[in-house]
Amino acid sequence: MIQLNPMLPVYVVPFEKERYCFAIESSLLENYLMFHIIMNDSGEIWSFPQTEIRGTINYSALRKTINKDKKSVHIDKLKG
């Protein structure tokens, strides 16, 4: 498990809101990560697989929009 300090802002697809990730945990499968998220409004802690997490807007990384699609984007589709 990796603790993130400072916490990472992420977009949580099931809740359709931006939240903060405070830890990332790798499972037995080497390409499958679990993101541990703190809910701002209730203080609850939830865990989501990497397929349910999206990056937020980051102008320095040239990411001006959030991919809010519920389908995950696979590397095969990115290669063309």
PDB file as gemmi writes it, atoms N, CA and C in Angstrom:
CRYST1    1.000    1.000    1.000  90.00  90.00  90.00 P 1                      
ATOM      1  N   MET A   1       0.849  -1.172   0.000  1.00  0.00           N  
ATOM      2  CA  MET A   1       0.000   0.000   0.000  1.00  0.00           C  
ATOM      3  C   MET A   1       0.896   1.237   0.000  1.00  0.00           C  
ATOM      4  N   ILE A   2       0.513   2.204  -0.816  1.00  0.00           N  
ATOM      5  CA  ILE A   2       1.256   3.458  -0.914  1.00  0.00           C  
ATOM      6  C   ILE A   2       0.372   4.582  -0.397  1.00  0.00           C  
ATOM      7  N   GLN A   3       0.857   5.302   0.606  1.00  0.00           N  
ATOM      8  CA  GLN A   3       0.130   6.459   1.126  1.00  0.00           C  
ATOM      9  C   GLN A   3       0.509   7.680   0.307  1.00  0.00           C  
ATOM     10  N   LEU A   4      -0.490   8.434  -0.131  1.00  0.00           N  
ATOM     11  CA  LEU A   4      -0.246   9.633  -0.922  1.00  0.00           C  
ATOM     12  C   LEU A   4      -0.262  10.862  -0.024  1.00  0.00           C  
ATOM     13  N   ASN A   5       0.812  11.632  -0.085  1.00  0.00           N  
ATOM     14  CA  ASN A   5       0.880  12.856   0.707  1.00  0.00           C  
ATOM     15  C   ASN A   5       1.576  13.917  -0.132  1.00  0.00           C  
ATOM     16  N   PRO A   6       0.860  14.870  -0.681  1.00  0.00           N  
ATOM     17  CA  PRO A   6      -0.538  15.228  -0.447  1.00  0.00           C  
ATOM     18  C   PRO A   6      -1.489  14.275  -1.176  1.00  0.00           C  
ATOM     19  N   MET A   7      -2.747  14.319  -0.758  1.00  0.00           N  
ATOM     20  CA  MET A   7      -3.750  13.465  -1.381  1.00  0.00           C  
ATOM     21  C   MET A   7      -3.965  13.874  -2.835  1.00  0.00           C  
ATOM     22  N   LEU A   8      -4.356  12.904  -3.651  1.00  0.00           N  
ATOM     23  CA  LEU A   8      -4.516  13.096  -5.087  1.00  0.00           C  
ATOM     24  C   LEU A   8      -5.991  13.335  -5.428  1.00  0.00           C  
ATOM     25  N   PRO A   9      -6.325  14.448  -6.086  1.00  0.00           N  
ATOM     26  CA  PRO A   9      -7.722  14.638  -6.494  1.00  0.00           C  
ATOM     27  C   PRO A   9      -8.046  13.726  -7.674  1.00  0.00           C  
ATOM     28  N   VAL A  10      -9.142  12.981  -7.568  1.00  0.00           N  
ATOM     29  CA  VAL A  10      -9.578  12.059  -8.621  1.00  0.00           C  
ATOM     30  C   VAL A  10     -11.074  12.210  -8.843  1.00  0.00           C  
ATOM     31  N   TYR A  11     -11.545  11.750 -10.001  1.00  0.00           N  
ATOM     32  CA  TYR A  11     -12.965  11.732 -10.319  1.00  0.00           C  
ATOM     33  C   TYR A  11     -13.457  10.310 -10.125  1.00  0.00           C  
ATOM     34  N   VAL A  12     -14.477  10.116  -9.262  1.00  0.00           N  
ATOM     35  CA  VAL A  12     -15.020   8.790  -8.958  1.00  0.00           C  
ATOM     36  C   VAL A  12     -16.261   8.582  -9.825  1.00  0.00           C  
ATOM     37  N   VAL A  13     -16.190   7.655 -10.775  1.00  0.00           N  
ATOM     38  CA  VAL A  13     -17.253   7.451 -11.756  1.00  0.00           C  
ATOM     39  C   VAL A  13     -18.594   7.071 -11.114  1.00  0.00           C  
ATOM     40  N   PRO A  14     -18.675   6.112 -10.170  1.00  0.00           N  
ATOM     41  CA  PRO A  14     -19.992   5.752  -9.624  1.00  0.00           C  
ATOM     42  C   PRO A  14     -20.704   6.914  -8.919  1.00  0.00           C  
ATOM     43  N   PHE A  15     -19.958   7.799  -8.273  1.00  0.00           N  
ATOM     44  CA  PHE A  15     -20.573   8.920  -7.566  1.00  0.00           C  
ATOM     45  C   PHE A  15     -20.644  10.177  -8.422  1.00  0.00           C  
ATOM     46  N   GLU A  16     -19.955  10.163  -9.568  1.00  0.00           N  
ATOM     47  CA  GLU A  16     -19.912  11.302 -10.490  1.00  0.00           C  
ATOM     48  C   GLU A  16     -19.473  12.585  -9.788  1.00  0.00           C  
ATOM     49  N   LYS A  17     -18.458  12.473  -8.939  1.00  0.00           N  
ATOM     50  CA  LYS A  17     -17.935  13.615  -8.185  1.00  0.00           C  
ATOM     51  C   LYS A  17     -16.425  13.490  -8.036  1.00  0.00           C  
ATOM     52  N   GLU A  18     -15.799  14.632  -7.794  1.00  0.00           N  
ATOM     53  CA  GLU A  18     -14.368  14.629  -7.501  1.00  0.00           C  
ATOM     54  C   GLU A  18     -14.161  14.404  -6.006  1.00  0.00           C  
ATOM     55  N   ARG A  19     -13.216  13.547  -5.675  1.00  0.00           N  
ATOM     56  CA  ARG A  19     -12.880  13.241  -4.290  1.00  0.00           C  
ATOM     57  C   ARG A  19     -11.367  13.167  -4.172  1.00  0.00           C  
ATOM     58  N   TYR A  20     -10.873  12.854  -2.979  1.00  0.00           N  
ATOM     59  CA  TYR A  20      -9.437  12.765  -2.742  1.00  0.00           C  
ATOM     60  C   TYR A  20      -9.028  11.331  -2.436  1.00  0.00           C  
ATOM     61  N   CYS A  21      -7.985  10.887  -3.121  1.00  0.00           N  
ATOM     62  CA  CYS A  21      -7.420   9.563  -2.892  1.00  0.00           C  
ATOM     63  C   CYS A  21      -6.252   9.713  -1.925  1.00  0.00           C  
ATOM     64  N   PHE A  22      -6.255   8.923  -0.853  1.00  0.00           N  
ATOM     65  CA  PHE A  22      -5.183   9.021   0.132  1.00  0.00           C  
ATOM     66  C   PHE A  22      -4.250   7.817   0.116  1.00  0.00           C  
ATOM     67  N   ALA A  23      -4.649   6.729  -0.581  1.00  0.00           N  
ATOM     68  CA  ALA A  23      -3.786   5.542  -0.641  1.00  0.00           C  
ATOM     69  C   ALA A  23      -4.114   4.727  -1.883  1.00  0.00           C  
ATOM     70  N   ILE A  24      -3.096   4.049  -2.407  1.00  0.00           N  
ATOM     71  CA  ILE A  24      -3.259   3.137  -3.538  1.00  0.00           C  
ATOM     72  C   ILE A  24      -2.686   1.795  -3.105  1.00  0.00           C  
ATOM     73  N   GLU A  25      -3.448   0.735  -3.382  1.00  0.00           N  
ATOM     74  CA  GLU A  25      -3.039  -0.608  -2.978  1.00  0.00           C  
ATOM     75  C   GLU A  25      -3.004  -1.505  -4.203  1.00  0.00           C  
ATOM     76  N   SER A  26      -1.929  -2.245  -4.373  1.00  0.00           N  
ATOM     77  CA  SER A  26      -1.877  -3.205  -5.474  1.00  0.00           C  
ATOM     78  C   SER A  26      -2.356  -4.558  -4.964  1.00  0.00           C  
ATOM     79  N   SER A  27      -3.082  -5.269  -5.823  1.00  0.00           N  
ATOM     80  CA  SER A  27      -3.600  -6.571  -5.427  1.00  0.00           C  
ATOM     81  C   SER A  27      -2.685  -7.662  -5.975  1.00  0.00           C  
ATOM     82  N   LEU A  28      -3.158  -8.878  -5.954  1.00  0.00           N  
ATOM     83  CA  LEU A  28      -2.349  -9.992  -6.439  1.00  0.00           C  
ATOM     84  C   LEU A  28      -2.061  -9.878  -7.930  1.00  0.00           C  
ATOM     85  N   LEU A  29      -3.010  -9.311  -8.657  1.00  0.00           N  
ATOM     86  CA  LEU A  29      -2.778  -9.098 -10.089  1.00  0.00           C  
ATOM     87  C   LEU A  29      -1.921  -7.859 -10.257  1.00  0.00           C  
ATOM     88  N   GLU A  30      -0.866  -7.933 -11.029  1.00  0.00           N  
ATOM     89  CA  GLU A  30       0.096  -6.839 -11.092  1.00  0.00           C  
ATOM     90  C   GLU A  30      -0.435  -5.577 -11.764  1.00  0.00           C  
ATOM     91  N   ASN A  31      -1.487  -5.687 -12.571  1.00  0.00           N  
ATOM     92  CA  ASN A  31      -1.999  -4.495 -13.243  1.00  0.00           C  
ATOM     93  C   ASN A  31      -3.359  -4.061 -12.695  1.00  0.00           C  
ATOM     94  N   TYR A  32      -3.681  -4.434 -11.473  1.00  0.00           N  
ATOM     95  CA  TYR A  32      -4.971  -4.104 -10.889  1.00  0.00           C  
ATOM     96  C   TYR A  32      -4.738  -3.356  -9.575  1.00  0.00           C  
ATOM     97  N   LEU A  33      -5.166  -2.099  -9.516  1.00  0.00           N  
ATOM     98  CA  LEU A  33      -4.948  -1.263  -8.341  1.00  0.00           C  
ATOM     99  C   LEU A  33      -6.275  -0.919  -7.676  1.00  0.00           C  
ATOM    100  N   MET A  34      -6.247  -0.756  -6.366  1.00  0.00           N  
ATOM    101  CA  MET A  34      -7.401  -0.280  -5.608  1.00  0.00           C  
ATOM    102  C   MET A  34      -7.063   1.106  -5.077  1.00  0.00           C  
ATOM    103  N   PHE A  35      -7.984   2.048  -5.286  1.00  0.00           N  
ATOM    104  CA  PHE A  35      -7.810   3.418  -4.827  1.00  0.00           C  
ATOM    105  C   PHE A  35      -8.678   3.628  -3.598  1.00  0.00           C  
ATOM    106  N   HIS A  36      -8.109   4.114  -2.508  1.00  0.00           N  
ATOM    107  CA  HIS A  36      -8.840   4.366  -1.271  1.00  0.00           C  
ATOM    108  C   HIS A  36      -9.169   5.851  -1.224  1.00  0.00           C  
ATOM    109  N   ILE A  37     -10.468   6.149  -1.166  1.00  0.00           N  
ATOM    110  CA  ILE A  37     -10.985   7.505  -1.335  1.00  0.00           C  
ATOM    111  C   ILE A  37     -11.685   7.964  -0.059  1.00  0.00           C  
ATOM    112  N   ILE A  38     -11.484   9.241   0.299  1.00  0.00           N  
ATOM    113  CA  ILE A  38     -12.223   9.857   1.405  1.00  0.00           C  
ATOM    114  C   ILE A  38     -13.358  10.682   0.804  1.00  0.00           C  
ATOM    115  N   MET A  39     -14.580  10.426   1.268  1.00  0.00           N  
ATOM    116  CA  MET A  39     -15.741  11.194   0.819  1.00  0.00           C  
ATOM    117  C   MET A  39     -15.788  12.505   1.601  1.00  0.00           C  
ATOM    118  N   ASN A  40     -15.770  13.623   0.899  1.00  0.00           N  
ATOM    119  CA  ASN A  40     -15.709  14.941   1.533  1.00  0.00           C  
ATOM    120  C   ASN A  40     -16.914  15.234   2.410  1.00  0.00           C  
ATOM    121  N   ASP A  41     -18.108  14.890   1.928  1.00  0.00           N  
ATOM    122  CA  ASP A  41     -19.317  15.279   2.643  1.00  0.00           C  
ATOM    123  C   ASP A  41     -19.608  14.429   3.875  1.00  0.00           C  
ATOM    124  N   SER A  42     -19.322  13.132   3.824  1.00  0.00           N  
ATOM    125  CA  SER A  42     -19.666  12.252   4.947  1.00  0.00           C  
ATOM    126  C   SER A  42     -18.468  11.771   5.752  1.00  0.00           C  
ATOM    127  N   GLY A  43     -17.256  11.890   5.192  1.00  0.00           N  
ATOM    128  CA  GLY A  43     -16.068  11.399   5.881  1.00  0.00           C  
ATOM    129  C   GLY A  43     -15.858   9.902   5.745  1.00  0.00           C  
ATOM    130  N   GLU A  44     -16.711   9.230   4.980  1.00  0.00           N  
ATOM    131  CA  GLU A  44     -16.576   7.791   4.782  1.00  0.00           C  
ATOM    132  C   GLU A  44     -15.340   7.491   3.927  1.00  0.00           C  
ATOM    133  N   ILE A  45     -14.815   6.297   4.094  1.00  0.00           N  
ATOM    134  CA  ILE A  45     -13.682   5.833   3.299  1.00  0.00           C  
ATOM    135  C   ILE A  45     -14.165   4.675   2.440  1.00  0.00           C  
ATOM    136  N   TRP A  46     -13.978   4.807   1.128  1.00  0.00           N  
ATOM    137  CA  TRP A  46     -14.393   3.786   0.174  1.00  0.00           C  
ATOM    138  C   TRP A  46     -13.176   3.328  -0.621  1.00  0.00           C  
ATOM    139  N   SER A  47     -13.250   2.119  -1.155  1.00  0.00           N  
ATOM    140  CA  SER A  47     -12.203   1.600  -2.029  1.00  0.00           C  
ATOM    141  C   SER A  47     -12.810   1.313  -3.393  1.00  0.00           C  
ATOM    142  N   PHE A  48     -12.118   1.755  -4.444  1.00  0.00           N  
ATOM    143  CA  PHE A  48     -12.594   1.568  -5.805  1.00  0.00           C  
ATOM    144  C   PHE A  48     -11.483   0.971  -6.650  1.00  0.00           C  
ATOM    145  N   PRO A  49     -11.848   0.094  -7.606  1.00  0.00           N  
ATOM    146  CA  PRO A  49     -10.837  -0.409  -8.541  1.00  0.00           C  
ATOM    147  C   PRO A  49     -10.436   0.688  -9.512  1.00  0.00           C  
ATOM    148  N   GLN A  50      -9.315   0.506 -10.160  1.00  0.00           N  
ATOM    149  CA  GLN A  50      -8.788   1.527 -11.066  1.00  0.00           C  
ATOM    150  C   GLN A  50      -9.725   1.819 -12.228  1.00  0.00           C  
ATOM    151  N   THR A  51     -10.621   0.909 -12.573  1.00  0.00           N  
ATOM    152  CA  THR A  51     -11.548   1.140 -13.683  1.00  0.00           C  
ATOM    153  C   THR A  51     -12.628   2.154 -13.331  1.00  0.00           C  
ATOM    154  N   GLU A  52     -12.793   2.475 -12.045  1.00  0.00           N  
ATOM    155  CA  GLU A  52     -13.814   3.418 -11.604  1.00  0.00           C  
ATOM    156  C   GLU A  52     -13.246   4.801 -11.287  1.00  0.00           C  
ATOM    157  N   ILE A  53     -11.957   5.006 -11.518  1.00  0.00           N  
ATOM    158  CA  ILE A  53     -11.284   6.256 -11.168  1.00  0.00           C  
ATOM    159  C   ILE A  53     -10.794   6.940 -12.435  1.00  0.00           C  
ATOM    160  N   ARG A  54     -10.959   8.250 -12.503  1.00  0.00           N  
ATOM    161  CA  ARG A  54     -10.462   9.051 -13.630  1.00  0.00           C  
ATOM    162  C   ARG A  54      -9.619  10.198 -13.088  1.00  0.00           C  
ATOM    163  N   GLY A  55      -8.710  10.685 -13.903  1.00  0.00           N  
ATOM    164  CA  GLY A  55      -7.920  11.844 -13.529  1.00  0.00           C  
ATOM    165  C   GLY A  55      -8.759  13.108 -13.623  1.00  0.00           C  
ATOM    166  N   THR A  56      -8.421  14.102 -12.830  1.00  0.00           N  
ATOM    167  CA  THR A  56      -9.142  15.372 -12.855  1.00  0.00           C  
ATOM    168  C   THR A  56      -8.454  16.336 -13.819  1.00  0.00           C  
ATOM    169  N   ILE A  57      -9.030  17.500 -13.966  1.00  0.00           N  
ATOM    170  CA  ILE A  57      -8.467  18.522 -14.843  1.00  0.00           C  
ATOM    171  C   ILE A  57      -7.092  18.935 -14.326  1.00  0.00           C  
ATOM    172  N   ASN A  58      -6.114  18.970 -15.231  1.00  0.00           N  
ATOM    173  CA  ASN A  58      -4.755  19.366 -14.880  1.00  0.00           C  
ATOM    174  C   ASN A  58      -4.175  20.094 -16.082  1.00  0.00           C  
ATOM    175  N   TYR A  59      -4.192  21.413 -16.024  1.00  0.00           N  
ATOM    176  CA  TYR A  59      -3.749  22.202 -17.172  1.00  0.00           C  
ATOM    177  C   TYR A  59      -2.264  22.039 -17.454  1.00  0.00           C  
ATOM    178  N   SER A  60      -1.451  21.811 -16.444  1.00  0.00           N  
ATOM    179  CA  SER A  60      -0.017  21.641 -16.681  1.00  0.00           C  
ATOM    180  C   SER A  60       0.276  20.320 -17.392  1.00  0.00           C  
ATOM    181  N   ALA A  61      -0.611  19.347 -17.284  1.00  0.00           N  
ATOM    182  CA  ALA A  61      -0.460  18.074 -17.994  1.00  0.00           C  
ATOM    183  C   ALA A  61      -1.285  18.058 -19.280  1.00  0.00           C  
ATOM    184  N   LEU A  62      -1.824  19.237 -19.673  1.00  0.00           N  
ATOM    185  CA  LEU A  62      -2.644  19.398 -20.876  1.00  0.00           C  
ATOM    186  C   LEU A  62      -3.914  18.554 -20.841  1.00  0.00           C  
ATOM    187  N   ARG A  63      -4.431  18.266 -19.637  1.00  0.00           N  
ATOM    188  CA  ARG A  63      -5.684  17.524 -19.486  1.00  0.00           C  
ATOM    189  C   ARG A  63      -6.759  18.524 -19.093  1.00  0.00           C  
ATOM    190  N   LYS A  64      -7.530  18.985 -20.100  1.00  0.00           N  
ATOM    191  CA  LYS A  64      -8.494  20.059 -19.883  1.00  0.00           C  
ATOM    192  C   LYS A  64      -9.902  19.568 -19.595  1.00  0.00           C  
ATOM    193  N   THR A  65     -10.156  18.278 -19.749  1.00  0.00           N  
ATOM    194  CA  THR A  65     -11.478  17.714 -19.469  1.00  0.00           C  
ATOM    195  C   THR A  65     -11.314  16.421 -18.685  1.00  0.00           C  
ATOM    196  N   ILE A  66     -12.410  15.951 -18.122  1.00  0.00           N  
ATOM    197  CA  ILE A  66     -12.439  14.682 -17.402  1.00  0.00           C  
ATOM    198  C   ILE A  66     -13.194  13.674 -18.254  1.00  0.00           C  
ATOM    199  N   ASN A  67     -12.642  12.481 -18.447  1.00  0.00           N  
ATOM    200  CA  ASN A  67     -13.342  11.417 -19.159  1.00  0.00           C  
ATOM    201  C   ASN A  67     -14.357  10.802 -18.195  1.00  0.00           C  
ATOM    202  N   LYS A  68     -15.614  11.229 -18.277  1.00  0.00           N  
ATOM    203  CA  LYS A  68     -16.640  10.766 -17.353  1.00  0.00           C  
ATOM    204  C   LYS A  68     -17.358   9.519 -17.851  1.00  0.00           C  
ATOM    205  N   ASP A  69     -16.877   8.953 -18.949  1.00  0.00           N  
ATOM    206  CA  ASP A  69     -17.486   7.761 -19.507  1.00  0.00           C  
ATOM    207  C   ASP A  69     -17.342   6.612 -18.521  1.00  0.00           C  
ATOM    208  N   LYS A  70     -18.399   5.826 -18.378  1.00  0.00           N  
ATOM    209  CA  LYS A  70     -18.365   4.713 -17.430  1.00  0.00           C  
ATOM    210  C   LYS A  70     -17.563   3.536 -17.957  1.00  0.00           C  
ATOM    211  N   LYS A  71     -17.247   3.541 -19.258  1.00  0.00           N  
ATOM    212  CA  LYS A  71     -16.417   2.479 -19.816  1.00  0.00           C  
ATOM    213  C   LYS A  71     -14.959   2.825 -19.588  1.00  0.00           C  
ATOM    214  N   SER A  72     -14.161   1.826 -19.290  1.00  0.00           N  
ATOM    215  CA  SER A  72     -12.739   2.093 -19.116  1.00  0.00           C  
ATOM    216  C   SER A  72     -12.063   2.140 -20.481  1.00  0.00           C  
ATOM    217  N   VAL A  73     -11.027   2.929 -20.584  1.00  0.00           N  
ATOM    218  CA  VAL A  73     -10.267   3.056 -21.826  1.00  0.00           C  
ATOM    219  C   VAL A  73      -9.097   2.091 -21.744  1.00  0.00           C  
ATOM    220  N   HIS A  74      -9.034   1.164 -22.678  1.00  0.00           N  
ATOM    221  CA  HIS A  74      -7.973   0.171 -22.672  1.00  0.00           C  
ATOM    222  C   HIS A  74      -6.786   0.650 -23.495  1.00  0.00           C  
ATOM    223  N   ILE A  75      -5.614   0.177 -23.166  1.00  0.00           N  
ATOM    224  CA  ILE A  75      -4.391   0.573 -23.849  1.00  0.00           C  
ATOM    225  C   ILE A  75      -4.461   0.203 -25.327  1.00  0.00           C  
ATOM    226  N   ASP A  76      -5.123  -0.904 -25.669  1.00  0.00           N  
ATOM    227  CA  ASP A  76      -5.234  -1.319 -27.065  1.00  0.00           C  
ATOM    228  C   ASP A  76      -5.920  -0.242 -27.901  1.00  0.00           C  
ATOM    229  N   LYS A  77      -6.920   0.440 -27.339  1.00  0.00           N  
ATOM    230  CA  LYS A  77      -7.642   1.475 -28.075  1.00  0.00           C  
ATOM    231  C   LYS A  77      -6.772   2.719 -28.247  1.00  0.00           C  
ATOM    232  N   LEU A  78      -5.874   2.972 -27.312  1.00  0.00           N  
ATOM    233  CA  LEU A  78      -5.019   4.136 -27.405  1.00  0.00           C  
ATOM    234  C   LEU A  78      -3.940   3.975 -28.465  1.00  0.00           C  
ATOM    235  N   LYS A  79      -3.518   2.754 -28.720  1.00  0.00           N  
ATOM    236  CA  LYS A  79      -2.459   2.503 -29.695  1.00  0.00           C  
ATOM    237  C   LYS A  79      -2.929   2.748 -31.119  1.00  0.00           C  
ATOM    238  N   GLY A  80      -4.236   2.626 -31.352  1.00  0.00           N  
ATOM    239  CA  GLY A  80      -4.778   2.887 -32.680  1.00  0.00           C  
ATOM    240  C   GLY A  80      -4.993   1.649 -33.387  1.00  0.00           C  
TER     241      GLY A  80                                                      
END                                                                             
